[in-house]
Amino acid sequence: MRGMGTAAKRDDASRSAQAFNLQQTIRYMLPYLLTFKGRVILALLALVAAKAATLLLPYLLKLIVDSLDSSLQPVVVLPLLLLLAYGLMRFGSVFFGEVRDALFSRVTEHAMRQIGLKVFNHLHQQELSFHLERNTGGISRDIERGTNGLSFLMRFLMFNIVPTLLEIVLVAIIFWGLFSFWYALITAIAVACYIWFTVKVTEWRNQFIRDANQADSATNGRAVDSLLNYETVKYFNNEAYEARIYDEFLQKWETAKLKNRMSLLLLNSGQALIIAAAITLMMLMAAQGAVTKELTLGDMAMVNAYMLQLFIPLNFLGFVYREIRRALTDLENMLGLLNRQSQIVETSDAKTLQLQQGKIEFQNVHFSYQTERPILQDFTLTILPGQKVAVVGSSGAGKSTLARLLYRFYDIQQGHILLDGQDIKELTLDSLRRAIAIVPQDTVLFNSSIRDNIAYGNPNATAADIEQAIDMAHLRSFINSLPQGDATIVGERGLKVSGGEKQRIAIARVLLKRSPILVFDEATSALDSQSEAAILQAMREVASGHTSLVIAHRLSTVIDADNIVVLDQGKVVEQGQHQQLLALGGYYARLWALQQKQHLQQRTTAEG
């Protein structure tokens, strides 16, 4: 009994969620409908014309048949005008329907474009942790299905559901007026049974649609993840393993689709049985009326035509209802994305950063990605205007976290981060991030040309600015060595260029941004000694006159820093200039000795 109660509550929750989604959908639809009021009105007029032509067809058929019945009219005359009218109405029903679709397609396509753009912008407003935890392939499939579902709902809610129900009512009225109450009653009972059966079975099979969608998203996400890690797969000879894992996802998708298909068989068969029973009963009544001369042959033909005309849209109504339920299911994830609020938000009275000197202050900062694992503990650091400060320490000490906090990818749990005395939580995100340029540890490039990737730092930069950035980042010789020069495509995530080349492109991109505060997060980690020396010189030139934070693992890259901060387990254990720290003989000195020993061993091995 407890299980039944739980299931009932779950079903109620599902229906409530679906109803809420329908309300959301209608709320999203209205602005787009109002944007093209003229088109919508013309489309509705075309709809009315198409339905009027459709309803006239069976009556014209009756008049044609009766005019050819010799028992009613001894002299049979070809009803030319009726035949022409019948053909004209047949053409009109199709023509006006096409006009309606053509007019309304502009509305639906514009809505798809706007909703797609809205979701895209919304995703870019989410915090970094959201994107680190989400599956990119799954998100893209959710957006694709969601926009398609919205387009379907806009078209069919407005131009199919209401008109079809109206047509059913009008046909029942015609039957009652021209024949008898029983024809209208059978029509009403058949329609009620059909709709009840369709709703109940569709509610039941909706779980299979949702399972199939989830399996489809998971399968697509796994494929994208595997292909993005193509090199890693090759490094470990795991092609067969990847194929086996992918096949397991495909098997779940196949099972979900099979259940979906079998439940559809039950739905379609039940609908066909209801339609067949209603048509058979009404044709028996019409045939009996024709035999007793209560109805003419034209009446019988009209009943048959109206019944076929009635159940064709009714059958389509069942399809539309199923598709609406599926579209709402498809919309669930997309609407969930739109309703999700970012954890990093601006205050209602956020101010634009007024940066004059470029002083950075971390005051008693506490931060952790997970509560049980603190990263920074009571961290305090001041970087004076124009000063170059380096942060060093072992892996996991919290060095790269400083850059993420300064950029406000995450919010700290305690303390303050100030820029020229202004708390970054009280600033607009746009003004904060425009003031800071960063060369990240892992540079990811767009799948476009080298020049496009450099220009991304400032899309409005002039050709001269781009050329200057190329020279300052020491990219000129590399670009000149390429057959296509800076028009060379770097590949997805920049896989067609080396790690060092990617870093130099990233530095050139930062140069174009021209921000007063610079952050170098392991900017030379992927470079060989010769390239590193060139980049370090470029960094010195770029950092001149700027406040710069250099996060480094190699101590040799920061010996010229104005202040070197040594982190260990999220705490500052030492700070000072290079020679001062060596003289202390503490943590920094031991780390320096260890790295010098490793460097000597590597050089000896290379020479040997």
C-alpha positions in Angstrom: 0.0 0.0 0.0 2.9 2.3 0.8 4.3 1.6 -2.6 1.0 2.4 -4.3 0.8 5.7 -2.4 4.3 6.6 -3.4 3.6 5.9 -7.0 0.5 8.0 -6.9 2.3 10.9 -5.4 5.0 10.5 -8.0 2.4 10.5 -10.8 0.7 13.6 -9.3 4.1 15.4 -9.2 4.8 14.4 -12.8 1.4 15.8 -13.9 2.0 18.9 -11.9 5.4 19.4 -13.4 4.0 18.9 -16.9 1.2 21.4 -16.3 3.7 23.9 -15.0 5.8 23.3 -18.1 2.8 23.9 -20.3 2.1 27.2 -18.5 5.8 28.2 -18.9 5.6 27.3 -22.6 2.5 29.4 -23.2 4.2 32.3 -21.3 7.3 32.0 -23.5 5.2 31.8 -26.6 3.1 34.9 -26.1 5.8 37.5 -26.7 6.8 35.9 -30.0 3.2 35.7 -31.1 2.7 39.4 -30.3 5.8 40.3 -32.2 4.2 39.2 -35.4 0.6 40.1 -34.8 -0.2 40.8 -38.4 1.2 37.4 -39.6 -0.7 35.6 -36.8 -4.0 37.3 -37.7 -3.6 36.4 -41.4 -2.6 32.9 -40.5 -5.8 32.6 -38.4 -7.9 33.9 -41.3 -6.3 31.3 -43.6 -7.1 28.6 -41.0 -10.8 29.6 -40.9 -10.9 29.5 -44.7 -9.3 26.1 -44.8 -11.7 24.7 -42.2 -14.8 26.2 -44.0 -13.7 24.6 -47.3 -13.2 21.3 -45.6 -16.6 21.3 -43.9 -18.4 22.1 -47.2 -16.9 19.2 -49.1 -19.2 16.4 -47.8 -22.3 18.5 -48.3 -21.3 19.3 -51.9 -20.7 15.5 -52.4 -24.3 14.8 -51.2 -25.7 17.3 -53.6 -23.6 15.8 -56.5 -24.7 12.2 -55.7 -28.4 13.2 -55.3 -28.3 15.1 -58.6 -27.2 11.9 -60.3 -29.8 9.7 -58.6 -32.4 8.8 -61.2 -34.9 7.8 -58.5 -34.9 11.4 -57.3 -34.4 13.1 -60.7 -35.7 11.3 -63.8 -33.6 13.4 -66.2 -30.0 13.1 -65.1 -28.0 16.3 -65.8 -24.3 16.6 -65.2 -24.0 18.9 -62.1 -21.1 20.9 -63.6 -21.3 23.8 -61.2 -21.4 21.5 -58.2 -18.5 19.5 -59.5 -16.5 22.7 -60.1 -17.4 24.0 -56.6 -16.4 20.6 -55.1 -13.0 20.8 -56.9 -12.6 24.4 -55.8 -13.3 23.6 -52.1 -10.9 20.6 -52.3 -8.2 22.9 -53.6 -9.1 25.6 -51.2 -8.8 23.3 -48.1 -5.2 22.5 -49.1 -4.2 25.9 -50.4 -5.4 27.9 -47.4 -3.7 25.3 -45.1 -0.4 25.8 -46.9 -0.8 29.6 -46.7 -1.4 29.3 -42.9 1.8 27.3 -42.5 3.8 29.6 -44.7 2.7 32.7 -42.7 3.2 31.2 -39.3 6.6 29.6 -40.1 8.3 33.0 -39.7 6.9 33.2 -36.2 8.0 29.7 -35.1 11.5 30.1 -36.7 12.0 33.5 -35.0 10.9 32.0 -31.7 13.3 29.1 -32.1 16.1 31.6 -32.8 15.3 33.8 -29.8 14.8 30.9 -27.3 18.1 29.3 -28.6 19.9 32.6 -28.0 18.3 33.0 -24.6 19.5 29.5 -23.5 22.9 30.1 -24.9 23.3 33.4 -23.0 21.9 31.9 -19.9 24.5 29.1 -20.0 27.3 31.6 -20.3 25.9 33.3 -17.2 26.2 30.2 -15.1 29.2 29.8 -12.7 32.3 27.7 -13.6 31.3 24.8 -11.3 28.1 24.3 -13.3 30.0 23.8 -16.5 32.6 21.6 -14.9 29.9 19.2 -13.6 27.7 19.2 -16.7 28.1 16.9 -19.8 28.5 19.2 -22.9 27.0 16.6 -25.3 24.0 16.1 -23.1 23.4 19.9 -22.8 23.6 20.4 -26.5 21.0 17.6 -27.1 18.7 19.1 -24.4 18.8 22.5 -26.2 18.2 20.9 -29.6 15.2 18.9 -28.4 13.9 21.8 -26.3 13.8 24.3 -29.2 12.3 21.8 -31.5 9.7 21.0 -28.9 8.8 24.6 -28.5 8.4 25.1 -32.2 6.1 22.1 -32.3 4.0 23.4 -29.5 3.6 26.8 -31.0 2.4 25.4 -34.3 0.1 22.7 -33.1 -1.5 24.3 -30.0 -2.6 27.2 -32.1 -3.5 25.6 -35.4 -4.4 22.0 -34.7 -5.8 21.3 -31.3 -8.5 24.1 -31.1 -9.5 23.9 -34.8 -9.8 20.1 -34.6 -12.0 20.2 -31.5 -14.1 22.9 -33.2 -14.5 20.7 -36.3 -15.6 17.8 -34.2 -18.3 19.9 -32.6 -19.5 21.3 -35.9 -19.8 17.8 -37.5 -21.8 16.6 -34.5 -24.2 19.6 -34.9 -24.5 18.8 -38.6 -25.4 15.2 -37.9 -28.0 16.2 -35.3 -29.5 18.8 -37.6 -29.7 16.8 -40.8 -30.3 13.3 -39.5 -30.9 12.5 -35.8 -29.7 12.8 -32.3 -28.2 9.3 -32.4 -25.6 10.2 -35.0 -24.5 13.1 -32.8 -24.5 10.9 -29.7 -22.4 8.2 -31.3 -20.0 10.9 -32.6 -19.7 12.4 -29.1 -19.2 9.0 -27.4 -16.6 7.9 -29.9 -14.7 11.2 -29.5 -14.9 11.0 -25.7 -13.6 7.4 -25.7 -10.9 8.2 -28.1 -9.6 11.2 -26.1 -9.9 9.3 -22.8 -8.0 6.3 -24.1 -5.3 8.5 -25.7 -4.7 10.6 -22.6 -4.5 7.6 -20.2 -2.2 5.5 -22.4 0.0 8.5 -23.3 0.3 9.3 -19.6 1.5 5.8 -19.0 3.9 5.6 -21.9 5.4 9.1 -21.1 7.9 7.4 -18.8 9.3 5.4 -21.7 9.7 8.6 -23.7 11.6 10.2 -20.9 13.8 7.1 -20.4 14.6 7.2 -24.2 15.5 10.9 -24.0 17.8 10.3 -21.1 19.4 7.4 -22.8 19.8 9.4 -25.9 21.5 12.3 -24.1 23.8 10.0 -22.2 24.8 8.2 -25.4 25.5 11.4 -27.2 27.4 12.8 -24.2 29.6 9.7 -24.0 30.4 9.9 -27.7 31.4 13.6 -27.5 33.5 12.9 -24.4 35.3 10.0 -26.0 36.1 11.9 -29.2 37.3 15.0 -27.4 39.8 12.7 -25.6 40.9 11.0 -28.8 44.6 11.2 -28.0 44.1 9.8 -24.5 42.3 6.8 -26.0 45.2 6.2 -28.4 47.8 6.6 -25.7 46.3 3.7 -23.7 45.2 1.5 -26.6 41.6 1.7 -25.3 39.7 1.8 -28.6 38.0 -1.6 -27.8 37.2 -0.4 -24.2 35.6 2.8 -25.5 33.6 0.9 -28.1 32.4 -1.5 -25.3 31.4 1.4 -23.0 29.6 3.2 -25.9 27.8 0.0 -26.8 26.5 -0.3 -23.3 25.0 3.2 -23.6 23.6 2.3 -27.0 22.1 -0.9 -25.5 20.3 1.2 -22.8 19.0 3.5 -25.6 17.9 0.5 -27.7 16.0 -1.0 -24.7 14.3 2.4 -24.0 13.3 2.9 -27.6 11.9 -0.7 -27.8 9.7 -0.1 -24.8 8.6 3.2 -26.4 7.8 1.5 -29.7 5.8 -1.4 -28.1 3.7 1.1 -26.0 3.0 3.0 -29.2 1.7 -0.2 -30.8 -0.8 -0.5 -28.0 -1.9 3.1 -28.3 -2.3 3.1 -32.1 -4.2 -0.2 -32.0 -6.6 1.0 -29.4 -7.3 4.2 -31.3 -7.9 2.3 -34.5 -10.4 0.0 -32.7 -12.4 2.9 -31.4 -12.5 4.6 -34.9 -13.4 1.4 -36.7 -16.3 0.6 -34.2 -17.7 4.1 -34.5 -17.6 4.2 -38.3 -19.0 0.7 -38.7 -22.0 1.5 -36.4 -22.8 4.8 -38.1 -22.5 3.3 -41.6 -24.9 0.5 -40.5 -27.4 3.2 -39.4 -26.9 5.1 -42.6 -27.3 2.0 -44.8 -30.5 1.1 -42.9 -31.9 4.6 -43.5 -31.1 4.3 -47.3 -32.9 1.0 -47.5 -36.0 2.4 -45.8 -35.8 5.5 -48.1 -35.4 7.8 -45.0 -32.0 8.8 -46.4 -30.9 9.3 -49.9 -27.7 7.8 -51.4 -26.3 11.3 -51.2 -27.0 11.4 -47.4 -25.2 8.1 -47.0 -22.2 9.4 -49.0 -22.2 12.5 -46.8 -22.3 10.5 -43.6 -19.4 8.4 -44.8 -17.4 11.5 -45.9 -18.1 13.3 -42.7 -17.1 10.3 -40.6 -13.8 9.9 -42.5 -13.3 13.6 -42.4 -14.0 13.6 -38.7 -11.7 10.8 -37.7 -8.8 11.8 -39.8 -8.2 14.9 -37.7 -9.2 13.0 -34.6 -6.6 10.4 -35.3 -4.2 13.3 -35.9 -5.3 14.8 -32.6 -4.1 11.7 -30.9 -0.8 12.0 -32.6 -0.6 15.7 -31.7 -1.4 15.0 -28.1 1.3 12.3 -27.9 3.7 14.7 -29.6 2.8 17.5 -27.2 3.5 15.3 -24.2 6.8 14.3 -25.8 7.6 18.0 -26.5 6.8 18.9 -22.9 9.1 16.1 -21.8 11.8 17.4 -24.2 11.3 20.9 -22.8 11.8 19.8 -19.2 15.6 19.9 -19.3 15.7 23.1 -21.3 13.3 24.9 -19.0 15.2 23.6 -16.1 18.3 25.2 -17.5 16.5 28.5 -18.0 15.1 28.4 -14.5 18.4 27.6 -12.9 19.9 30.7 -11.2 23.7 31.1 -11.2 25.4 30.9 -7.8 27.6 33.9 -8.9 25.3 36.9 -9.2 25.6 40.6 -9.1 23.9 42.6 -6.3 21.0 44.8 -7.3 23.1 47.9 -6.7 26.3 46.5 -8.3 28.8 49.3 -9.3 31.1 49.6 -12.2 34.8 49.1 -11.1 36.7 52.4 -10.9 40.3 51.2 -11.3 42.9 53.9 -11.1 46.0 52.3 -9.5 45.4 48.5 -9.6 45.9 47.5 -6.0 44.8 44.0 -5.1 44.0 42.9 -1.6 43.0 39.4 -0.3 41.9 40.0 3.3 41.5 36.9 5.6 40.1 34.8 2.8 38.6 31.4 3.5 37.6 29.2 0.6 36.8 25.6 -0.2 35.3 23.8 -3.2 34.0 21.2 -0.7 33.3 21.8 2.9 35.4 18.9 4.1 38.5 20.1 2.1 39.5 23.7 2.7 41.7 25.3 0.1 42.6 28.7 1.4 42.6 29.4 5.2 42.8 32.9 6.5 44.8 33.9 3.4 46.0 37.6 3.3 48.0 39.2 0.6 48.4 42.7 -0.8 49.7 43.4 -4.3 50.6 47.0 -4.8 50.0 48.9 -8.0 52.4 48.0 -10.7 53.9 45.3 -8.6 54.7 41.8 -9.9 53.8 39.2 -7.2 54.4 35.5 -7.7 52.6 32.7 -5.8 54.4 29.4 -5.6 54.0 26.1 -3.8 53.3 22.4 -4.3 50.4 21.1 -6.4 47.1 21.5 -4.6 48.4 24.3 -2.4 45.7 26.7 -3.8 47.7 28.7 -6.3 45.4 28.5 -9.3 42.4 29.0 -7.0 43.5 32.6 -6.4 43.1 33.5 -10.1 39.6 31.9 -10.1 38.6 33.9 -7.0 39.9 37.1 -8.4 37.9 36.6 -11.6 35.0 35.7 -9.4 34.4 32.3 -10.9 33.7 31.3 -7.3 32.7 33.2 -4.2 34.7 33.0 -1.0 33.1 31.8 2.2 34.8 34.4 4.4 36.9 37.5 4.0 37.2 40.1 1.2 38.9 40.6 -2.1 39.4 44.2 -3.0 40.5 46.1 -6.1 41.5 49.6 -5.3 39.5 49.3 -2.1 36.4 48.1 -3.9 35.0 44.7 -2.8 34.6 42.6 -6.0 31.2 41.2 -4.7 29.8 44.7 -5.0 31.0 45.2 -8.6 29.4 44.3 -12.0 30.9 41.1 -13.3 31.6 42.7 -16.7 33.6 45.6 -15.3 35.5 43.3 -13.0 36.5 40.8 -15.7 37.4 43.5 -18.2 40.0 44.8 -15.8 41.8 41.4 -15.6 43.5 39.5 -18.4 44.6 35.9 -17.7 46.8 33.4 -19.4 45.5 30.1 -18.0 47.4 27.0 -17.2 45.5 24.9 -19.8 44.8 27.1 -22.8 41.8 26.0 -24.9 41.5 27.5 -28.4 38.5 27.7 -30.7 38.4 25.6 -33.9 39.3 28.5 -36.1 42.4 30.2 -37.4 45.4 31.4 -35.4 44.5 35.0 -36.2 40.9 34.6 -35.1 42.0 33.1 -31.8 44.4 36.0 -31.2 41.7 38.5 -32.2 39.3 37.0 -29.7 41.1 39.0 -27.0 39.6 42.1 -28.6 37.2 41.5 -31.6 37.5 45.3 -32.4 41.3 45.3 -32.6 42.9 46.7 -35.7 45.2 44.6 -38.0 48.2 46.6 -36.7 47.2 45.7 -33.1 47.1 42.0 -33.9 50.4 42.1 -35.7 52.0 43.9 -32.7 50.6 41.2 -30.3 52.0 38.5 -32.6 55.5 40.0 -32.4 55.4 40.6 -28.7 54.3 37.0 -28.0 57.2 35.8 -30.3 54.8 34.0 -32.7 56.1 35.5 -35.9 58.6 32.8 -36.8 56.1 30.1 -36.0 53.4 31.7 -38.2 55.9 32.3 -41.0 56.8 28.6 -41.0 53.2 27.6 -41.8 52.0 27.4 -45.4 48.8 29.2 -44.6 50.4 31.5 -42.0 48.0 32.9 -39.4 45.0 31.6 -41.4 46.0 28.1 -40.2 43.1 26.3 -38.4 44.2 25.1 -35.0 41.7 22.3 -34.7 39.1 21.5 -31.9 40.4 22.8 -28.6 43.7 23.7 -30.4 44.8 20.1 -30.8 46.7 20.9 -34.1 49.3 23.1 -32.4 51.8 22.3 -29.6 51.3 23.2 -26.0 54.0 26.0 -26.3 52.4 27.4 -29.4 49.0 27.5 -27.7 50.4 29.4 -24.7 52.0 32.0 -27.0 48.7 32.4 -28.8 47.0 32.9 -25.4 49.6 35.5 -24.4 49.0 37.4 -27.7 45.3 37.3 -27.0 45.9 38.8 -23.5 48.0 41.5 -25.0 45.0 42.6 -27.2 42.7 42.8 -24.2 44.9 45.5 -22.7 43.7 45.0 -19.1 45.5 46.8 -16.3 45.7 43.7 -14.1 47.5 40.6 -15.6 47.4 37.0 -14.3 49.7 34.4 -15.5 48.6 30.9 -14.3 51.5 28.6 -15.1 51.9 30.4 -18.4 55.2 28.8 -19.2 54.5 25.3 -18.0 54.2 23.8 -21.5 57.3 25.5 -22.9 60.8 24.2 -23.5 63.7 26.2 -22.1 64.3 28.3 -25.2 60.7 29.2 -25.7 60.3 29.8 -21.9 63.1 32.4 -22.0 61.5 34.2 -24.9 58.0 34.2 -23.3 59.4 35.3 -19.9 61.0 38.3 -21.7 57.6 39.0 -23.3 55.9 38.7 -20.0 58.3 41.2 -18.5 57.6 43.7 -21.3 53.9 43.2 -21.0 53.8 43.4 -17.2 55.7 46.6 -17.1 53.5 49.2 -15.6 50.8 46.7 -14.8 49.8 45.0 -11.6 50.5 41.3 -12.2 49.9 38.0 -10.4 52.1 35.2 -11.5 51.2 31.7 -10.4 54.1 29.3 -11.0 55.4 25.9 -10.3 58.9 26.5 -11.7 60.6 28.8 -9.3 63.2 29.8 -12.0 60.4 31.8 -13.8 59.7 34.1 -10.9 63.1 35.0 -9.4 62.6 38.6 -10.6 59.3 39.1 -8.8 58.9 42.0 -6.4 57.4 39.6 -3.9 57.2 35.8 -3.9 54.4 34.3 -1.7 54.9 30.6 -0.7 51.7 28.7 -0.2 51.4 25.4 1.7 48.0 23.8 2.3 46.2 27.1 1.7 48.3 29.1 4.1 51.1 31.7 3.5 54.2 30.1 5.0 56.8 32.5 3.6 57.1 35.6 1.5 59.8 37.9 0.2 62.2 38.3 -2.7 64.1 35.4 -4.2 67.4 36.0 -2.4 65.6 36.7 0.9 63.7 33.5 0.8 66.9 31.5 -0.1 68.6 33.1 2.9 65.8 31.9 5.2 66.6 28.3 4.4 63.0 27.3 4.8 60.3 25.8 2.6 61.2 27.9 -0.5 64.9 27.2 -0.2 64.2 23.4 0.0 61.8 23.6 -3.0 64.4 25.6 -5.0 67.2 23.1 -4.2 64.9 20.2 -5.2 64.0 21.8 -8.6 67.6 22.7 -9.3 68.6 19.1 -8.7 65.9 17.9 -11.0 66.9 20.4 -13.7 70.5 19.2 -13.4 69.5 15.6 -13.8 67.4 16.3 -16.8 70.2 18.2 -18.5 72.7 15.5 -17.7 70.4 12.9 -19.2 69.8 15.0 -22.3 73.6 15.5 -22.8 74.3 11.8 -22.1 
